[in-house]
Amino acid sequence: MSEIFDKDLGRIVIIENSRARRLIARRKVDFVQVTIPTSYPIEKVKDFIEEVKPRLLEIKPKEALHFNENVKFQTLTFSTEISRSSLQNYYSRIKDGVLYISCPVNVDFNKQETQTVLRRIIENSLRMEAKAYLSERLRLLAQKHGFKYSALKINKSRTRWGSCSSSGNINLSIYCMLLPSHLADFVILHELCHTVEMNHGTNFWRLLDRVTANRAKALTKELKAIKIDW
């Protein structure tokens, strides 16, 4: 992943994807994401950005979720409760399914720096919870359906929910924690099926249907409709 800055569009995040066959530009909350095939020349990427810039400028960016004392943010294993305290620093802890975040008493929730700090705290909590929750769901689903995998790695990918290597190593994004539980399980099952079938051919879909009660296509469509923009 690399980044460039454009005077009109601002921050542009360039992500290489070995499965990409063409360039795709999407307007995110506070940046533009450009997905490119692996090793695509950066100069051609810049030409592409100039070509699509008029269209991107017409698209109004989605408003980022604004964290403050009134916002309740829900994940698979915890909700958030944000408050002010007499302390001078930020503190957080998870107890009984709630992530408590204490902010300095004079904090300004409208400042970008404040939002950045709160997002970082929540992302760190997501990673910690994901290591426990997703690891256990992977173990249980693999056991239930007779799959074998080598290892699990948790990452922060915003472009892919999960992936599986030819050696059976599975990667899952922390943002799976923002999915409904049945879709988080579906992502895991999708990657477990790749431990047997590495492509998306007929045998893969037949296997995925077998472990999802013939709902592979429907669940795939439901998952594609979900966008994580916060």
KEKE-3310 file (N, C-alpha, C; in steps of 0.2 Angstrom, whole numbers, plus 5000, padded with zeros to 4 digits):
npx = (5004:5003:5004:4998:4997:4985:4981:4968:4960:4965:4971:4977:4975:4984:4981:4987:4981:4981:4971:4965:4960:4958:4959:4952:4943:4938:4928:4931:4929:4938:4947:4953:4952:4962:4962:4973:4981:4994:5010:5008:5012:5016:5016:5006:4995:4994:4990:4978:4971:4970:4961:4949:4946:4937:4925:4926:4927:4914:4907:4900:4909:4906:4900:4910:4908:4905:4912:4907:4900:4887:4886:4884:4893:4893:4900:4905:4908:4908:4901:4902:4906:4908:4915:4918:4932:4940:4953:4969:4972:4968:4959:4956:4946:4939:4925:4913:4907:4908:4916:4924:4928:4938:4939:4949:4943:4941:4940:4938:4926:4924:4936:4948:4959:4954:4945:4953:4961:4951:4946:4958:4959:4948:4950:4962:4956:4947:4956:4962:4951:4947:4957:4954:4940:4938:4948:4943:4931:4935:4942:4931:4922:4930:4933:4919:4916:4926:4938:4955:4968:4983:4988:4982:4981:4978:4973:4972:4965:4955:4950:4948:4939:4944:4957:4966:4981:4990:4997:4988:4987:4977:4970:4962:4952:4952:4940:4930:4924:4914:4904:4888:4885:4883:4888:4901:4905:4902:4912:4923:4921:4921:4935:4940:4935:4944:4955:4954:4949:4957:4953:4939:4930:4918:4918:4922:4911:4902:4906:4906:4892:4888:4892:4885:4872:4867:4867:4877:4878:4868:4873:4885:4881:4875:4885:4893:4886:4889:4898:4912:4914:4921)
npy = (4994:5011:5029:5045:5062:5073:5089:5093:5082:5077:5066:5051:5034:5020:5004:4988:4974:4957:4951:4960:4967:4978:4996:5004:5017:5023:5034:5037:5040:5050:5050:5045:5029:5019:5005:4994:4983:4971:4978:4988:5002:5017:5030:5028:5026:5039:5046:5039:5044:5058:5057:5052:5061:5072:5066:5060:5071:5076:5067:5066:5064:5051:5055:5053:5042:5050:5051:5053:5058:5053:5043:5027:5013:4998:4982:4964:4959:4969:4985:5003:5015:5032:5044:5059:5064:5068:5067:5069:5063:5050:5036:5018:5003:4986:4980:4968:4967:4980:4994:5005:5022:5035:5052:5067:5081:5093:5090:5092:5086:5089:5091:5085:5078:5073:5064:5055:5050:5043:5034:5026:5020:5012:5004:4997:4990:4982:4974:4967:4960:4953:4944:4935:4931:4929:4919:4908:4906:4902:4890:4882:4881:4875:4863:4858:4857:4849:4854:4859:4870:4880:4892:4907:4924:4941:4955:4973:4975:4984:4982:4968:4955:4943:4931:4917:4907:4896:4888:4886:4896:4907:4924:4936:4951:4964:4971:4962:4961:4970:4965:4957:4942:4931:4934:4936:4923:4917:4923:4917:4903:4904:4906:4895:4885:4888:4882:4870:4871:4882:4891:4900:4891:4879:4868:4874:4883:4873:4867:4877:4880:4868:4869:4880:4878:4879:4893:4900:4910:4919:4924:4929:4940:4947:4951:4958:4970:4977:4990:4996:5011:5022)
npz = (5000:4996:4997:4989:4987:4982:4975:4974:4977:4989:5001:4994:4993:4988:4983:4980:4971:4968:4962:4954:4939:4933:4935:4949:4957:4972:4982:4999:5017:5021:5011:4995:4988:4977:4968:4961:4949:4953:4954:4945:4935:4943:4937:4927:4935:4941:4929:4927:4939:4936:4925:4930:4940:4938:4940:4953:4961:4960:4968:4984:4998:5010:5027:5040:5054:5069:5084:5100:5117:5115:5106:5102:5099:5091:5092:5088:5100:5110:5115:5115:5127:5129:5139:5149:5160:5175:5173:5164:5152:5139:5143:5143:5144:5144:5150:5155:5142:5137:5130:5139:5137:5143:5142:5142:5152:5146:5133:5115:5105:5092:5085:5074:5078:5090:5086:5079:5089:5096:5087:5085:5098:5098:5087:5091:5102:5094:5087:5098:5103:5092:5090:5100:5098:5084:5082:5090:5084:5071:5074:5080:5069:5059:5065:5066:5052:5047:5042:5039:5044:5044:5051:5059:5055:5061:5053:5047:5036:5024:5012:5010:5017:5021:5018:5011:5010:5000:5008:5018:5027:5036:5034:5043:5043:5056:5055:5052:5064:5065:5058:5056:5066:5059:5046:5049:5052:5040:5032:5038:5035:5021:5019:5024:5016:5005:5009:5004:4991:4980:4971:4964:4958:4951:4960:4972:4975:4977:4988:4997:4998:5003:5017:5021:5021:5008:5005:4999:4988:4991:5004:5000:4992:5002:5010:5001:5001:5012:5018:5026:5033:5042)
capx = (5000:5006:4999:5000:4993:4982:4979:4961:4957:4968:4975:4975:4978:4984:4981:4989:4977:4983:4966:4962:4961:4958:4960:4946:4944:4932:4928:4930:4927:4942:4952:4951:4956:4963:4964:4977:4984:5000:5016:5005:5016:5014:5014:4999:4990:4993:4986:4971:4968:4968:4956:4943:4946:4931:4919:4927:4925:4906:4904:4901:4911:4902:4902:4913:4905:4907:4912:4906:4897:4881:4887:4885:4896:4892:4904:4902:4909:4908:4899:4907:4903:4913:4913:4924:4934:4945:4960:4972:4974:4963:4960:4951:4946:4933:4922:4906:4905:4907:4923:4924:4933:4937:4942:4950:4936:4940:4940:4933:4924:4923:4942:4950:4964:4951:4942:4958:4963:4946:4947:4964:4958:4943:4954:4966:4952:4945:4961:4963:4945:4947:4962:4951:4934:4939:4952:4939:4926:4939:4943:4925:4919:4935:4931:4913:4915:4931:4943:4962:4971:4989:4988:4978:4984:4973:4976:4968:4963:4949:4948:4947:4937:4949:4961:4969:4986:4991:4999:4983:4987:4971:4970:4955:4952:4948:4933:4925:4921:4909:4899:4883:4889:4882:4892:4908:4905:4902:4919:4928:4919:4924:4942:4941:4934:4949:4960:4953:4949:4960:4950:4932:4927:4912:4919:4923:4905:4898:4908:4903:4885:4887:4894:4881:4865:4865:4866:4883:4877:4864:4877:4890:4878:4873:4892:4896:4882:4891:4904:4915:4917:4921)
capy = (5000:5017:5035:5051:5068:5077:5096:5093:5076:5076:5059:5045:5027:5015:4997:4983:4968:4952:4948:4966:4967:4985:5001:5006:5022:5024:5039:5035:5045:5056:5049:5041:5023:5017:4998:4993:4976:4971:4980:4993:5008:5023:5035:5027:5027:5046:5047:5037:5048:5064:5055:5051:5066:5076:5062:5059:5078:5077:5063:5069:5059:5049:5057:5048:5041:5055:5048:5058:5055:5051:5038:5020:5009:4991:4976:4958:4957:4975:4991:5008:5021:5037:5049:5064:5063:5074:5065:5073:5058:5045:5029:5014:4996:4983:4976:4966:4968:4987:4997:5012:5026:5041:5057:5073:5084:5098:5087:5094:5080:5091:5091:5079:5075:5069:5058:5051:5046:5038:5028:5022:5016:5007:4999:4993:4985:4978:4969:4962:4956:4949:4939:4930:4929:4926:4913:4903:4904:4898:4884:4879:4880:4871:4857:4856:4855:4845:4858:4860:4876:4881:4897:4913:4931:4946:4962:4979:4976:4987:4980:4961:4953:4938:4928:4911:4906:4890:4883:4885:4901:4912:4930:4939:4958:4966:4974:4957:4962:4975:4962:4953:4936:4926:4936:4935:4916:4916:4925:4912:4897:4906:4905:4888:4882:4889:4877:4864:4874:4888:4896:4901:4887:4876:4864:4879:4885:4868:4866:4883:4879:4862:4871:4886:4876:4881:4900:4903:4915:4924:4927:4933:4946:4951:4953:4963:4976:4980:4994:4999:5018:5025)
capz = (5000:4996:4997:4986:4989:4976:4978:4973:4980:4995:5002:4989:4995:4982:4985:4975:4972:4963:4958:4951:4932:4930:4940:4952:4961:4976:4987:5006:5021:5021:5006:4989:4987:4971:4968:4955:4948:4956:4950:4940:4935:4947:4932:4924:4941:4941:4923:4928:4944:4932:4921:4934:4945:4938:4943:4960:4964:4960:4973:4990:5003:5016:5033:5045:5061:5073:5090:5106:5122:5114:5101:5105:5093:5093:5088:5089:5107:5114:5113:5117:5131:5129:5144:5151:5166:5177:5171:5158:5147:5138:5146:5140:5147:5142:5155:5154:5135:5136:5130:5142:5135:5147:5139:5146:5154:5141:5126:5110:5100:5085:5083:5070:5083:5095:5082:5077:5095:5098:5082:5087:5104:5096:5082:5096:5105:5089:5086:5104:5103:5086:5091:5104:5095:5077:5083:5092:5079:5066:5077:5080:5062:5056:5068:5064:5045:5045:5038:5043:5042:5047:5056:5058:5056:5061:5050:5047:5029:5023:5006:5010:5024:5023:5013:5013:5006:4997:5013:5023:5032:5035:5036:5044:5045:5062:5053:5053:5071:5064:5054:5060:5068:5053:5041:5051:5051:5033:5030:5040:5031:5014:5019:5026:5009:5001:5011:5000:4984:4981:4966:4964:4953:4953:4966:4978:4977:4979:4995:5001:4998:5008:5024:5023:5019:5001:5005:4997:4984:4995:5009:4997:4990:5008:5012:4997:5002:5018:5018:5032:5032:5048)
cpx = (5004:5001:5003:4995:4991:4979:4971:4957:4959:4972:4972:4979:4978:4985:4982:4984:4979:4978:4963:4964:4961:4959:4953:4947:4937:4933:4926:4928:4931:4948:4949:4955:4956:4966:4967:4979:4991:5006:5014:5009:5013:5012:5007:4994:4989:4989:4979:4967:4966:4962:4949:4942:4939:4925:4920:4925:4918:4903:4906:4903:4906:4904:4904:4909:4908:4907:4911:4902:4890:4881:4888:4887:4896:4897:4901:4903:4909:4904:4903:4903:4909:4910:4919:4925:4938:4952:4962:4973:4968:4965:4954:4951:4939:4931:4915:4903:4904:4915:4922:4930:4933:4942:4944:4944:4935:4941:4935:4932:4924:4930:4944:4955:4960:4948:4947:4960:4957:4945:4952:4962:4953:4946:4958:4962:4949:4950:4962:4957:4945:4951:4958:4945:4935:4943:4948:4934:4929:4940:4937:4922:4924:4933:4924:4912:4921:4937:4950:4965:4978:4990:4983:4982:4978:4976:4971:4965:4956:4946:4946:4945:4942:4953:4964:4975:4986:4993:4994:4983:4981:4972:4963:4956:4949:4941:4928:4921:4915:4903:4894:4887:4888:4886:4899:4909:4906:4909:4924:4927:4922:4931:4944:4940:4940:4955:4960:4953:4951:4957:4943:4928:4921:4913:4920:4916:4900:4900:4906:4896:4884:4888:4889:4874:4862:4863:4872:4882:4874:4869:4883:4887:4877:4880:4894:4892:4885:4898:4906:4918:4916:4928)
cpy = (5006:5023:5041:5056:5072:5084:5097:5088:5075:5069:5054:5039:5022:5008:4992:4976:4963:4950:4954:4965:4974:4990:5003:5011:5023:5030:5037:5041:5051:5054:5045:5035:5021:5010:4997:4985:4977:4973:4985:4999:5014:5029:5034:5027:5034:5048:5045:5042:5055:5063:5055:5056:5070:5072:5061:5066:5079:5072:5066:5064:5058:5053:5052:5048:5046:5053:5054:5054:5051:5045:5031:5016:5002:4986:4970:4956:4963:4981:4997:5013:5026:5042:5054:5062:5068:5072:5069:5069:5054:5039:5024:5007:4993:4979:4974:4968:4976:4990:5004:5016:5033:5046:5063:5077:5090:5096:5090:5089:5082:5092:5085:5075:5070:5063:5053:5046:5041:5032:5023:5017:5011:5002:4994:4988:4980:4972:4964:4958:4951:4943:4933:4927:4926:4919:4907:4901:4900:4891:4879:4877:4875:4864:4854:4853:4851:4848:4858:4866:4876:4886:4903:4919:4936:4952:4967:4980:4979:4985:4972:4959:4947:4935:4921:4909:4898:4885:4883:4890:4906:4918:4933:4947:4959:4969:4969:4958:4967:4972:4959:4946:4931:4927:4935:4927:4914:4918:4919:4905:4898:4904:4898:4884:4883:4885:4871:4866:4881:4893:4896:4897:4883:4872:4868:4881:4879:4866:4871:4882:4873:4865:4878:4885:4879:4889:4904:4910:4921:4928:4931:4940:4950:4954:4959:4970:4980:4984:4997:5006:5022:5027)
cpz = (5000:4996:4993:4988:4982:4979:4978:4977:4987:4995:4997:4991:4989:4985:4980:4977:4967:4959:4953:4943:4929:4936:4943:4957:4965:4981:4994:5010:5021:5016:5000:4989:4980:4971:4961:4955:4951:4951:4944:4940:4938:4942:4929:4929:4941:4935:4924:4933:4940:4928:4924:4939:4944:4941:4950:4964:4964:4966:4980:4995:5008:5022:5037:5051:5066:5081:5096:5111:5121:5109:5104:5099:5095:5088:5090:5097:5112:5111:5116:5122:5132:5134:5145:5158:5169:5176:5165:5152:5145:5141:5144:5144:5144:5148:5154:5147:5133:5136:5133:5140:5139:5143:5144:5147:5149:5134:5121:5105:5093:5081:5079:5074:5088:5092:5080:5083:5097:5093:5083:5093:5102:5091:5086:5099:5100:5088:5092:5104:5097:5087:5095:5100:5089:5077:5085:5087:5073:5068:5077:5073:5058:5058:5066:5057:5043:5041:5043:5040:5046:5052:5054:5060:5056:5058:5050:5040:5028:5016:5005:5017:5026:5017:5015:5008:5004:5003:5019:5029:5031:5038:5037:5046:5052:5061:5052:5059:5070:5060:5059:5061:5062:5047:5043:5050:5044:5030:5032:5036:5024:5014:5020:5020:5005:5003:5007:4992:4984:4976:4968:4959:4955:4959:4973:4980:4979:4986:5000:5003:5004:5015:5026:5021:5013:5001:5003:4993:4987:5000:5006:4995:4996:5010:5008:4998:5008:5017:5024:5031:5038:5050)
residu = (MET:SER:GLU:ILE:PHE:ASP:LYS:ASP:LEU:GLY:ARG:ILE:VAL:ILE:ILE:GLU:ASN:SER:ARG:ALA:ARG:ARG:LEU:ILE:ALA:ARG:ARG:LYS:VAL:ASP:PHE:VAL:GLN:VAL:THR:ILE:PRO:THR:SER:TYR:PRO:ILE:GLU:LYS:VAL:LYS:ASP:PHE:ILE:GLU:GLU:VAL:LYS:PRO:ARG:LEU:LEU:GLU:ILE:LYS:PRO:LYS:GLU:ALA:LEU:HIS:PHE:ASN:GLU:ASN:VAL:LYS:PHE:GLN:THR:LEU:THR:PHE:SER:THR:GLU:ILE:SER:ARG:SER:SER:LEU:GLN:ASN:TYR:TYR:SER:ARG:ILE:LYS:ASP:GLY:VAL:LEU:TYR:ILE:SER:CYS:PRO:VAL:ASN:VAL:ASP:PHE:ASN:LYS:GLN:GLU:THR:GLN:THR:VAL:LEU:ARG:ARG:ILE:ILE:GLU:ASN:SER:LEU:ARG:MET:GLU:ALA:LYS:ALA:TYR:LEU:SER:GLU:ARG:LEU:ARG:LEU:LEU:ALA:GLN:LYS:HIS:GLY:PHE:LYS:TYR:SER:ALA:LEU:LYS:ILE:ASN:LYS:SER:ARG:THR:ARG:TRP:GLY:SER:CYS:SER:SER:SER:GLY:ASN:ILE:ASN:LEU:SER:ILE:TYR:CYS:MET:LEU:LEU:PRO:SER:HIS:LEU:ALA:ASP:PHE:VAL:ILE:LEU:HIS:GLU:LEU:CYS:HIS:THR:VAL:GLU:MET:ASN:HIS:GLY:THR:ASN:PHE:TRP:ARG:LEU:LEU:ASP:ARG:VAL:THR:ALA:ASN:ARG:ALA:LYS:ALA:LEU:THR:LYS:GLU:LEU:LYS:ALA:ILE:LYS:ILE:ASP:TRP)
# end
